[in-house]
Amino acid sequence: GKGKGKGKGDFGGGYKGNGKQQQSAAAPGTKLFVGNLPPDIQQEAIRMVFEHYGKVTNVHIMQGRSNSGQACAFVEYASPGEAETAIITLNDKYEIRPGEGNIMVKYASSTNGPKWGPY
């Protein structure tokens, strides 16, 4: 046997909601990637949508067009819980402009190491 049977999917809900003092260590983080946006989207429009779910600290629109011609952006929240709420509520469920299709919302891949880190 390898001894490592059950590591995965086992740590999913364990650390949720028990104290906020270790926010910096909270798993996926506060920075979201938002895709499938209209090419001429404005920062304000994105901020207005995402501020419903928490305190938005930063909105950055990527100017380089993707192959689909859609724009994408990064949205940063003050806390991981807010970011998670936005993903659950908006991802593939919300049209920022009717007729343009649902936006995609997911965690931005962090630059510092693997997404789940050592936690």
N, C-alpha and C positions, 0 to 999 in steps of 0.2 A: 504493500500500500504506500501511497505517497504522503498520507497524513494531511493533505490539504483539501479535504473534501468540500467543506462548506465555507468558503470565504466570500463567494459572490452573492449578491442579492440579500445578504444577511445583515448588511450594515445600512440598509436603505433608510429605515425610519427611526433608527435608534437615537440619533442625536438631535432630532427635531424638537424645538420648543423648550429644551431644558436649559434655560439661562442664556443670556445674550452676550456674556462677557467674552466668549471666544469667537467673535464674529469673523476676525481675520482668518480663522482656521476653517470656517464653515465651508463645506465642500465646494459646490460648483461656483460660487462667487456671485458678483453683483453686475458683471458686464455681459450684456446680451448682444447677440448678432441678430439683426432684423433684415430679412430678405424679401424679394418680390415687391419692392416699393415702386411706385410710379417714378419714371426717370427724372421728373421735374419736382419731386417732393421737396418741401421746405422743412427746415429744422423745427420750426414752430409747430407744424402739423404733427410731426412725430412726437414732440414733447407733450402736446395737448393730449394725445391718446395715452401715452405711457404714464403721465402724471396721475391718471385715475387710480393707478395701482401702487403708488408710492412716490417718494421724493427722488426725482430724476436729477442726478448731479452732472450728467454730461450727455450730449447727443453729438455724434460725429457721422456725417454722411460721407460714404466712400464715393469719390468722384468717378473713378474708373468704372465704366459700364461693364456689366456682366454680359455673357453671350446672349442672354434673353432680352437684353435691352432694359432690364429692370435695374433700379438702383438698390443699394443695400446700405445699412447704417449700423452703428454701434450705439447702444443706449446703456448708460451706467446708472445704477440705483444706489441709494445710500445703504440699503441692507439686503442681504441675500434672500430674505423672506419675500420682499417686495418683488425682486427679480423673478422668483419662482412663481409667484402669483400671476405676473404678467405673461410668463410662458404658458402656464396652464390655461389662462383665460383667452389669450390672443392667438396662439400658434395655430395656423391653419383654420382659424375660426372667424377672423375679422378682416373686412375689406376696408383699407384706409381710404380708398376712393372707390365707390361702387362701380362695378364693371371691370376693375383692374385685377380681380382675383384676390384670394386670401393672402395675407402676409405670413411670412415664416418667422418664428421667433424661437431662438435657442441660445444656449450659453455660448458666449464667444470662447473659443479655445484659448486658454490662458497661456501666456508665454513662459510662465515659470513651471516647467515640469508637467507631468501627466495630470489629466484632469482631476483624478480623485486623490492625487497626492498620497501621502503616507497615512491619511486619516482613516 
